[in-house]
Amino acid sequence: MKLDAATIAELAAHLETAEREARDVTKITDAHPAMDWDDAYAIQGAIRARKEARGDRVTGMKAGLTSFAKMQQMGVSTPVFGFLTAGMQVPDGAAIDTRELIHPKAEAEICIVTKAALSGPGS
């Protein structure tokens, strides 16, 4: 990791506040070009903790950049992973207020609901 704990907390607050206010931000790597994957996941963890502290709960996980072509386009060699919360869910058939979104777009996602938590190597 290249960033200290205070910078991680500051960036998490900055990004999560922008999300809550549906406000665009510049890439944080512009100001912190040396940050690495560990830093990015630490910031994500701090954002998750902020959401959970307000009562939101994690309901699932998400994999991104799963196609080789998209990984090449983005200059990465592995998929990225994130979390989903109850606050991110929209009931089937409900309207979505695009004013609450930063860059509205539609993207197909496949979700699987399991009866029990999954486990595997390293868990």
DSSP file (Angstrom, degrees, kcal/mol; ACC not computed):
  #  RESIDUE AA STRUCTURE BP1 BP2  ACC     N-H-->O    O-->H-N    N-H-->O    O-->H-N    TCO  KAPPA ALPHA  PHI   PSI    X-CA   Y-CA   Z-CA
    1    1 A M              0   0    0      0, 0.0    34,-0.1     0, 0.0    36,-0.0   0.000 360.0 360.0 360.0 143.5    0.0    0.0    0.0
    2    2 A K        +     0   0    0     34,-0.1     2,-0.3     2,-0.1    33,-0.1   0.663 360.0  75.2-105.2 -23.5    1.1    3.5   -0.8
    3    3 A L  S    S-     0   0    0     33,-0.1     2,-0.1    31,-0.1    29,-0.0  -0.665  74.4-128.2 -96.3 146.6   -1.5    5.5    1.1
    4    4 A D     >  -     0   0    0     -2,-0.3     4,-2.3     1,-0.1     5,-0.2  -0.409  32.1-101.2 -85.2 169.3   -1.7    6.1    4.8
    5    5 A A  H  > S+     0   0    0      1,-0.2     4,-2.4     2,-0.2     5,-0.2   0.854 120.5  53.5 -60.7 -37.7   -4.8    5.4    6.9
    6    6 A A  H  > S+     0   0    0      2,-0.2     4,-2.3     1,-0.2    -1,-0.2   0.906 109.9  47.3 -65.7 -40.9   -5.8    9.1    7.0
    7    7 A T  H  > S+     0   0    0      2,-0.2     4,-2.7     1,-0.2     5,-0.2   0.894 111.0  51.9 -67.6 -39.7   -5.6    9.5    3.3
    8    8 A I  H  X S+     0   0    0     -4,-2.3     4,-2.4     2,-0.2    -2,-0.2   0.931 111.8  46.3 -60.8 -45.8   -7.7    6.3    2.8
    9    9 A A  H  X S+     0   0    0     -4,-2.4     4,-2.3     2,-0.2    -2,-0.2   0.903 113.0  50.3 -63.4 -41.3  -10.3    7.6    5.2
   10   10 A E  H  X S+     0   0    0     -4,-2.3     4,-2.4     2,-0.2    -2,-0.2   0.918 112.4  45.9 -63.5 -44.7  -10.3   11.1    3.5
   11   11 A L  H  X S+     0   0    0     -4,-2.7     4,-2.8     2,-0.2     5,-0.3   0.881 111.1  52.7 -67.7 -37.8  -10.7    9.6    0.0
   12   12 A A  H  X S+     0   0    0     -4,-2.4     4,-2.7    -5,-0.2     5,-0.3   0.929 111.4  46.5 -62.0 -44.3  -13.5    7.2    1.2
   13   13 A A  H  X S+     0   0    0     -4,-2.3     4,-2.3     2,-0.2     5,-0.3   0.921 113.1  50.2 -62.9 -43.8  -15.4   10.2    2.6
   14   14 A H  H  X S+     0   0    0     -4,-2.4     4,-1.9     2,-0.2    -2,-0.2   0.939 116.2  40.1 -59.2 -50.2  -14.8   12.2   -0.6
   15   15 A L  H  X S+     0   0    0     -4,-2.8     4,-2.2     2,-0.2    -2,-0.2   0.905 116.7  47.8 -70.0 -42.4  -16.1    9.4   -2.9
   16   16 A E  H  X S+     0   0    0     -4,-2.7     4,-2.4    -5,-0.3    -1,-0.2   0.869 111.6  50.7 -70.6 -34.6  -18.9    8.3   -0.7
   17   17 A T  H  X S+     0   0    0     -4,-2.3     4,-2.1    -5,-0.3    -1,-0.2   0.911 109.5  51.1 -65.7 -42.1  -20.2   11.8   -0.2
   18   18 A A  H  <>S+     0   0    0     -4,-1.9     5,-2.9    -5,-0.3     4,-0.5   0.904 110.1  50.3 -61.4 -40.4  -20.1   12.4   -3.9
   19   19 A E  H ><5S+     0   0    0     -4,-2.2     3,-1.2     1,-0.2    -2,-0.2   0.944 110.9  47.9 -61.7 -47.3  -22.1    9.3   -4.5
   20   20 A R  H 3<5S+     0   0    0     -4,-2.4    -1,-0.2     1,-0.3    -2,-0.2   0.827 117.4  42.3 -63.9 -31.7  -24.7   10.3   -1.9
   21   21 A E  T 3<5S-     0   0    0     -4,-2.1    -1,-0.3    -5,-0.1    -2,-0.2   0.386 108.4-124.3 -94.5   2.6  -24.9   13.8   -3.5
   22   22 A A  T < 5 +     0   0    0     -3,-1.2     2,-0.4    -4,-0.5    -3,-0.2   0.927  60.3 151.1  51.8  49.7  -24.9   12.4   -7.1
   23   23 A R      < -     0   0    0     -5,-2.9    -1,-0.2    -6,-0.1    -2,-0.1  -0.932  45.5-124.7-117.5 133.5  -21.9   14.6   -7.8
   24   24 A D        -     0   0    0     -2,-0.4     2,-0.3    78,-0.1    -5,-0.0  -0.405  27.9-169.0 -72.1 149.5  -19.1   13.9  -10.3
   25   25 A V        -     0   0    0     -2,-0.1     2,-0.2   -10,-0.0     3,-0.1  -0.920  25.0-105.7-133.2 161.7  -15.5   13.9   -9.1
   26   26 A T        -     0   0    0     -2,-0.3     2,-0.1     1,-0.1     0, 0.0  -0.498  56.4 -78.7 -79.9 159.8  -12.1   13.8  -10.8
   27   27 A K    >>  -     0   0    0      1,-0.2     3,-1.4    -2,-0.2     4,-0.6  -0.364  34.2-141.9 -59.7 131.0  -10.1   10.5  -10.8
   28   28 A I  H 3> S+     0   0    0      1,-0.3     4,-1.5     2,-0.2     3,-0.5   0.736  98.7  68.8 -69.5 -19.9   -8.5   10.1   -7.4
   29   29 A T  H 34 S+     0   0    0      1,-0.2    -1,-0.3     2,-0.2     6,-0.1   0.701  86.2  68.8 -71.1 -17.2   -5.4    8.7   -9.2
   30   30 A D  H <4 S+     0   0    0     -3,-1.4    -1,-0.2     1,-0.2    -2,-0.2   0.916 111.7  31.3 -62.5 -41.3   -4.8   12.1  -10.6
   31   31 A A  H  < S+     0   0    0     -4,-0.6    -2,-0.2    -3,-0.5    -1,-0.2   0.680 132.8  34.9 -87.8 -20.2   -3.9   13.3   -7.1
   32   32 A H    ><  +     0   0    0     -4,-1.5     3,-1.7     1,-0.1    -1,-0.2  -0.544  65.7 162.1-133.5  66.6   -2.5   10.0   -6.0
   33   33 A P  T 3  S+     0   0    0      0, 0.0    -1,-0.1     0, 0.0    -4,-0.1   0.698  72.8  58.8 -65.5 -18.6   -0.8    8.4   -9.0
   34   34 A A  T 3  S+     0   0    0    -32,-0.1   -31,-0.1     2,-0.0    -5,-0.1   0.543  76.5 121.2 -87.4  -6.0    1.2    5.9   -6.9
   35   35 A M    <   -     0   0    0     -3,-1.7     2,-0.2    -6,-0.1    -3,-0.0  -0.224  46.3-159.8 -60.9 149.6   -1.8    4.3   -5.3
   36   36 A D     >  -     0   0    0      1,-0.0     4,-2.3   -33,-0.0     3,-0.2  -0.564  36.1 -83.2-121.8-175.7   -2.1    0.5   -5.9
   37   37 A W  H  > S+     0   0    0      1,-0.2     4,-2.7     2,-0.2     5,-0.2   0.883 126.2  55.4 -58.6 -40.4   -4.8   -2.2   -5.8
   38   38 A D  H  > S+     0   0    0      1,-0.2     4,-2.0     2,-0.2    -1,-0.2   0.904 108.6  48.5 -60.5 -40.5   -4.4   -2.6   -2.1
   39   39 A D  H  > S+     0   0    0      2,-0.2     4,-2.6    -3,-0.2    -2,-0.2   0.929 110.8  50.7 -62.3 -45.2   -5.1    1.1   -1.6
   40   40 A A  H  X S+     0   0    0     -4,-2.3     4,-2.3     1,-0.2    -2,-0.2   0.920 112.6  45.2 -60.9 -44.8   -8.2    0.9   -3.9
   41   41 A Y  H  X S+     0   0    0     -4,-2.7     4,-2.3     2,-0.2    -1,-0.2   0.832 110.8  54.3 -70.1 -30.4   -9.6   -2.0   -2.0
   42   42 A A  H  X S+     0   0    0     -4,-2.0     4,-2.0    -5,-0.2    -2,-0.2   0.903 109.3  48.1 -67.0 -40.4   -8.8   -0.3    1.4
   43   43 A I  H  X S+     0   0    0     -4,-2.6     4,-2.3     2,-0.2    -2,-0.2   0.927 111.2  50.4 -63.3 -44.5  -10.8    2.8    0.2
   44   44 A Q  H  X S+     0   0    0     -4,-2.3     4,-2.6     1,-0.2    -2,-0.2   0.912 109.3  51.8 -59.5 -42.0  -13.6    0.5   -0.9
   45   45 A G  H  X S+     0   0    0     -4,-2.3     4,-2.3     1,-0.2    -1,-0.2   0.882 109.4  49.6 -62.2 -38.3  -13.5   -1.1    2.6
   46   46 A A  H  X S+     0   0    0     -4,-2.0     4,-2.0     2,-0.2    -1,-0.2   0.871 110.0  50.7 -69.2 -36.4  -13.7    2.3    4.3
   47   47 A I  H  X S+     0   0    0     -4,-2.3     4,-2.3     2,-0.2    -2,-0.2   0.925 110.1  50.6 -64.7 -43.7  -16.7    3.2    2.1
   48   48 A R  H  X S+     0   0    0     -4,-2.6     4,-2.7     1,-0.2    -2,-0.2   0.924 109.3  50.7 -59.1 -45.0  -18.4    0.0    3.0
   49   49 A A  H  X S+     0   0    0     -4,-2.3     4,-2.2     1,-0.2    -1,-0.2   0.883 108.8  52.0 -61.7 -39.2  -17.8    0.7    6.7
   50   50 A R  H  X S+     0   0    0     -4,-2.0     4,-1.0     2,-0.2    -1,-0.2   0.920 111.6  46.6 -63.0 -43.7  -19.3    4.2    6.3
   51   51 A K  H ><>S+     0   0    0     -4,-2.3     5,-2.2     1,-0.2     3,-0.6   0.929 113.1  48.3 -64.4 -45.5  -22.4    2.7    4.7
   52   52 A E  H ><5S+     0   0    0     -4,-2.7     3,-1.6     1,-0.2    -1,-0.2   0.857 105.3  59.0 -64.9 -34.5  -22.8    0.0    7.4
   53   53 A A  H 3<5S+     0   0    0     -4,-2.2    -1,-0.2     1,-0.3    -2,-0.2   0.791 104.4  51.8 -64.6 -26.9  -22.3    2.6   10.1
   54   54 A R  T <<5S-     0   0    0     -4,-1.0    -1,-0.3    -3,-0.6    -2,-0.2   0.401 129.7 -97.4 -88.6   2.1  -25.4    4.4    8.7
   55   55 A G  T < 5S+     0   0    0     -3,-1.6    -3,-0.2     1,-0.4     2,-0.1   0.402  79.3 136.1 100.6  -2.9  -27.4    1.1    8.8
   56   56 A D      < -     0   0    0     -5,-2.2     2,-0.4    -6,-0.2    -1,-0.4  -0.493  41.7-147.7 -73.0 150.5  -27.0    0.0    5.2
   57   57 A R        -     0   0    0     -2,-0.1    29,-2.3    -3,-0.1     2,-0.3  -0.953  15.0-113.1-126.2 144.6  -26.3   -3.7    4.9
   58   58 A V  E     +A   85   0A   0     -2,-0.4    27,-0.3    27,-0.2     3,-0.1  -0.557  33.1 173.4 -72.9 129.9  -24.2   -5.7    2.4
   59   59 A T  E     -     0   0A   0     25,-2.7     2,-0.3    -2,-0.3    26,-0.2   0.473  58.7 -18.8-116.1  -8.1  -26.5   -7.9    0.4
   60   60 A G  E     -A   84   0A   0     24,-1.5    24,-2.9    53,-0.0     2,-0.3  -0.990  58.8-104.1-179.0 178.6  -24.0   -9.3   -2.2
   61   61 A M  E     -A   83   0A   0     -2,-0.3     2,-0.4    22,-0.3    22,-0.3  -0.843  24.4-150.6-121.8 159.0  -20.8   -9.0   -4.1
   62   62 A K  E     -A   82   0A   0     20,-2.7    20,-2.9    -2,-0.3     2,-0.4  -0.993   3.0-153.0-134.8 137.9  -20.1   -7.9   -7.7
   63   63 A A  E     -A   81   0A   0     -2,-0.4     2,-0.3    18,-0.2    18,-0.2  -0.925  20.2-174.0-106.6 135.2  -17.3   -8.8  -10.1
   64   64 A G  E     +A   80   0A   0     16,-3.4    16,-2.2    -2,-0.4    -2,-0.0  -0.836  58.6  29.5-125.8 165.2  -16.4   -6.2  -12.8
   65   65 A L        +     0   0    0     -2,-0.3    -1,-0.2    14,-0.2     6,-0.1   0.929  69.7 151.6  52.4  50.5  -14.1   -6.2  -15.8
   66   66 A T        +     0   0    0     -3,-0.2     2,-0.4    13,-0.1    -1,-0.1   0.607  42.3  83.1 -89.0 -12.3  -14.7   -9.9  -16.2
   67   67 A S  S  > S-     0   0    0      1,-0.1     4,-2.4     2,-0.0     5,-0.2  -0.749  77.1-134.8 -93.5 141.9  -14.2  -10.0  -20.0
   68   68 A F  H  > S+     0   0    0     -2,-0.4     4,-2.6     1,-0.2     5,-0.2   0.892 106.2  54.6 -58.7 -41.2  -10.7  -10.2  -21.4
   69   69 A A  H  > S+     0   0    0      1,-0.2     4,-2.3     2,-0.2    -1,-0.2   0.910 109.9  45.7 -61.3 -43.1  -11.4   -7.5  -23.9
   70   70 A K  H  > S+     0   0    0      2,-0.2     4,-2.2     1,-0.2    -1,-0.2   0.888 110.9  53.2 -69.0 -38.2  -12.6   -5.0  -21.2
   71   71 A M  H  X>S+     0   0    0     -4,-2.4     5,-2.5     2,-0.2     4,-0.9   0.932 111.0  47.1 -60.7 -44.4   -9.6   -5.9  -19.0
   72   72 A Q  H ><5S+     0   0    0     -4,-2.6     3,-0.7     1,-0.2    -2,-0.2   0.922 111.0  51.6 -61.3 -44.3   -7.3   -5.1  -22.0
   73   73 A Q  H 3<5S+     0   0    0     -4,-2.3    -1,-0.2     1,-0.2    -2,-0.2   0.872 115.3  41.6 -59.9 -38.4   -9.2   -1.8  -22.7
   74   74 A M  H 3<5S-     0   0    0     -4,-2.2    -1,-0.2    -5,-0.1    -2,-0.2   0.499 112.6-118.0 -90.7  -5.2   -8.8   -0.7  -19.0
   75   75 A G  T <<5S+     0   0    0     -4,-0.9     2,-0.3    -3,-0.7    -3,-0.2   0.829  71.3 122.7  74.8  32.1   -5.2   -1.9  -18.7
   76   76 A V      < -     0   0    0     -5,-2.5    -1,-0.3    -6,-0.2    -2,-0.1  -0.852  51.8-153.2-123.0 161.8   -5.8   -4.5  -16.0
   77   77 A S  S    S+     0   0    0     -2,-0.3    -5,-0.1    -3,-0.1    -6,-0.1   0.463  76.7  41.2-114.1  -3.4   -5.0   -8.2  -15.8
   78   78 A T  S    S-     0   0    0     -7,-0.1    -1,-0.1   -10,-0.0   -12,-0.0  -0.972  86.7 -98.4-139.3 155.1   -7.6   -9.4  -13.4
   79   79 A P        -     0   0    0      0, 0.0     2,-0.3     0, 0.0   -14,-0.2  -0.218  37.7-127.9 -62.6 163.8  -11.3   -8.7  -12.7
   80   80 A V  E     -A   64   0A   0    -16,-2.2   -16,-3.4     2,-0.0     2,-0.4  -0.818  18.0-146.4-113.2 157.3  -12.2   -6.3   -9.9
   81   81 A F  E     +A   63   0A   0     -2,-0.3     2,-0.2   -18,-0.2   -18,-0.2  -0.955  20.6 162.9-130.7 144.3  -14.6   -7.0   -7.0
   82   82 A G  E     -A   62   0A   0    -20,-2.9   -20,-2.7    -2,-0.4     2,-0.3  -0.796  29.7-106.0-143.8-174.5  -17.0   -4.8   -5.1
   83   83 A F  E     -A   61   0A   0    -22,-0.3     2,-0.4    -2,-0.2   -22,-0.3  -0.833  15.5-146.3-120.8 157.3  -20.0   -5.0   -2.8
   84   84 A L  E     -A   60   0A   0    -24,-2.9   -25,-2.7    -2,-0.3   -24,-1.5  -0.951  16.5-160.2-120.2 143.1  -23.7   -4.4   -3.2
   85   85 A T  E >   -A   58   0A   0     -2,-0.4     3,-1.6   -27,-0.3     4,-0.4  -0.779  34.3-108.2-120.1 166.2  -25.9   -3.0   -0.4
   86   86 A A  G >  S+     0   0    0    -29,-2.3     3,-1.3    -2,-0.3   -28,-0.1   0.853 118.2  62.3 -57.8 -35.0  -29.7   -3.0    0.3
   87   87 A G  G 3  S+     0   0    0      1,-0.3    -1,-0.3   -30,-0.2   -29,-0.1   0.639  98.5  56.2 -67.8 -13.9  -29.6    0.8   -0.5
   88   88 A M  G <  S+     0   0    0     -3,-1.6    -1,-0.3     2,-0.0    -2,-0.2   0.558  87.4 102.5 -91.7 -10.3  -28.5    0.0   -4.0
   89   89 A Q    <   -     0   0    0     -3,-1.3    -3,-0.0    -4,-0.4    -5,-0.0  -0.457  51.5-164.2 -80.0 146.1  -31.5   -2.3   -4.7
   90   90 A V        -     0   0    0     -2,-0.2     3,-0.1     4,-0.0     6,-0.1  -0.995  26.9-117.8-126.6 123.3  -34.4   -1.2   -6.8
   91   91 A P    >   -     0   0    0      0, 0.0     3,-2.4     0, 0.0     2,-0.0  -0.241  44.7 -84.4 -59.8 148.6  -37.6   -3.4   -6.6
   92   92 A D  T 3  S+     0   0    0      1,-0.3     3,-0.1     0, 0.0     0, 0.0  -0.296 116.1  10.7 -53.9 127.3  -38.8   -5.0   -9.8
   93   93 A G  T 3  S+     0   0    0      1,-0.3    -1,-0.3    -3,-0.1     2,-0.1   0.356  95.6 135.7  85.1  -5.2  -40.9   -2.6  -11.8
   94   94 A A    <   -     0   0    0     -3,-2.4    -1,-0.3     1,-0.1     2,-0.2  -0.384  58.2-109.4 -76.1 154.5  -40.0    0.4   -9.6
   95   95 A A        -     0   0    0     -3,-0.1     2,-0.5    -2,-0.1    -1,-0.1  -0.542  24.3-142.0 -79.7 148.2  -39.1    3.8  -11.1
   96   96 A I        -     0   0    0     -2,-0.2     2,-1.0    -6,-0.1     3,-0.0  -0.963   7.2-141.2-113.4 123.7  -35.5    5.0  -10.9
   97   97 A D    >   -     0   0    0     -2,-0.5     3,-2.1     1,-0.2     4,-0.1  -0.739  10.8-162.5 -83.9 104.3  -34.9    8.7  -10.3
   98   98 A T  G >  S+     0   0    0     -2,-1.0     3,-1.5     1,-0.3    -1,-0.2   0.656  83.1  74.4 -66.9 -14.4  -31.9    9.5  -12.6
   99   99 A R  G 3  S+     0   0    0      1,-0.3    -1,-0.3    -3,-0.0    -2,-0.0   0.703  91.6  58.1 -67.8 -17.3  -31.3   12.7  -10.7
  100  100 A E  G <  S+     0   0    0     -3,-2.1     2,-0.3     2,-0.0    -1,-0.3   0.397  97.4  79.8 -89.7   2.5  -29.9   10.5   -7.9
  101  101 A L    <   -     0   0    0     -3,-1.5   -81,-0.0     1,-0.1   -82,-0.0  -0.816  66.3-149.6-114.0 151.2  -27.3    8.9  -10.2
  102  102 A I  S    S+     0   0    0     -2,-0.3    -1,-0.1     1,-0.2   -78,-0.1   0.949  93.8   5.3 -82.9 -54.2  -24.0   10.3  -11.3
  103  103 A H  S    S-     0   0    0      2,-0.1    -1,-0.2   -79,-0.0   -81,-0.0  -0.724  84.1-151.7-131.3  81.5  -23.7    8.8  -14.8
  104  104 A P        +     0   0    0      0, 0.0     2,-0.3     0, 0.0    -6,-0.0  -0.271  32.2 142.4 -60.4 134.3  -27.0    7.0  -15.6
  105  105 A K        -     0   0    0      2,-0.1     2,-0.5     0, 0.0    -2,-0.1  -0.966  46.6-115.1-160.1 161.7  -26.7    4.0  -17.9
  106  106 A A        +     0   0    0     -2,-0.3     2,-0.4     2,-0.0     0, 0.0  -0.893  33.3 173.1-104.7 133.7  -28.3    0.6  -18.3
  107  107 A E        -     0   0    0     -2,-0.5     2,-0.1     2,-0.0    -2,-0.1  -0.982  31.4-122.0-141.9 126.4  -26.0   -2.4  -17.9
  108  108 A A        -     0   0    0     -2,-0.4     2,-0.4     2,-0.0    -2,-0.0  -0.444  33.1-175.5 -67.6 137.2  -27.2   -6.0  -17.9
  109  109 A E        -     0   0    0     -2,-0.1     2,-0.5     2,-0.0    -2,-0.0  -0.981  19.9-142.4-132.9 145.8  -26.1   -7.9  -14.7
  110  110 A I        -     0   0    0     -2,-0.4     2,-0.4     2,-0.0    -2,-0.0  -0.949  22.5-172.8-108.0 125.1  -26.6  -11.5  -13.7
  111  111 A C        -     0   0    0     -2,-0.5     2,-0.5   -49,-0.0   -49,-0.0  -0.934   9.2-163.7-120.3 141.9  -27.4  -12.1  -10.1
  112  112 A I        -     0   0    0     -2,-0.4     2,-0.5     2,-0.0    -2,-0.0  -0.991   6.3-155.6-125.1 126.4  -27.6  -15.4   -8.2
  113  113 A V        -     0   0    0     -2,-0.5     2,-0.3   -53,-0.0   -53,-0.0  -0.895  15.1-163.4-101.3 125.5  -29.2  -15.7   -4.9
  114  114 A T        -     0   0    0     -2,-0.5     4,-0.1     1,-0.1     3,-0.0  -0.787  25.4-133.6-109.9 154.0  -28.0  -18.7   -2.8
  115  115 A K  S    S+     0   0    0     -2,-0.3     2,-0.3     1,-0.1    -1,-0.1   0.838  93.2  24.2 -71.4 -33.9  -29.6  -20.3    0.2
  116  116 A A  S    S-     0   0    0     -3,-0.0    -1,-0.1     1,-0.0    -2,-0.0  -0.898  97.7 -86.1-130.1 158.9  -26.3  -20.3    2.1
  117  117 A A        -     0   0    0     -2,-0.3     2,-0.2     1,-0.1    -2,-0.1  -0.325  45.7-120.9 -62.4 144.1  -23.1  -18.2    2.0
  118  118 A L        -     0   0    0     -4,-0.1     2,-0.3    -2,-0.0    -1,-0.1  -0.550  31.6-176.3 -83.2 152.2  -20.6  -19.5   -0.5
  119  119 A S        +     0   0    0     -2,-0.2     3,-0.0     3,-0.0     0, 0.0  -0.959  12.1 145.1-142.9 163.2  -17.1  -20.5    0.6
  120  120 A G    >   -     0   0    0     -2,-0.3     3,-2.1     1,-0.0    -2,-0.0  -0.903  54.8 -15.3-170.8-163.7  -13.9  -21.6   -1.1
  121  121 A P  T 3  S+     0   0    0      0, 0.0    -1,-0.0     0, 0.0     0, 0.0  -0.287 127.5  13.9 -56.2 133.7  -10.2  -21.4   -1.0
  122  122 A G  T 3         0   0    0      1,-0.1    -3,-0.0    -3,-0.0     0, 0.0   0.445 360.0 360.0  82.2  -0.1   -9.0  -18.6    1.3
  123  123 A S    <         0   0    0     -3,-2.1    -1,-0.1     0, 0.0     0, 0.0   0.453 360.0 360.0-108.1 360.0  -12.4  -18.1    3.0
